[in-house]
């Protein structure tokens, strides 16, 4: 998710937060499952990834806020 937002969509961390919020709300509205993959290099918040740790933290806070905890992985058995 981080690579798409930064490298393909060319978003700044501020605009990426807006996009993450939009995507999270859309998934919640349709009762979907939100799955995000972040590279460890973006978590270290250094170099080209400066400011992106905040995007991950924001993403995680939205997941908690929208309460995706009702996910039942037995659907995938």
Phi, psi and omega in degrees: 000319182297318180295321179294314182297317185276309189272320182272314180275345179058038181272148171283165176303322179297312179291329177296322177299318178298317180294318178298319178296317179298312181296318179298316179295318179297317179296315179298318183298330180259006179071028183275183179250125180265119178235127181236140175240126179238139177280146180296334180293330180280340181284335184286348172061037180231161177059228182294346181261010179304126180095348184276341175298324177298325179294316178298312179301320178295317178303313181294323178293325177292321178299317178294316180299316182278357176051073175274016185288351179279009178297129180243104184289356177292344177295342184256007179286000000 
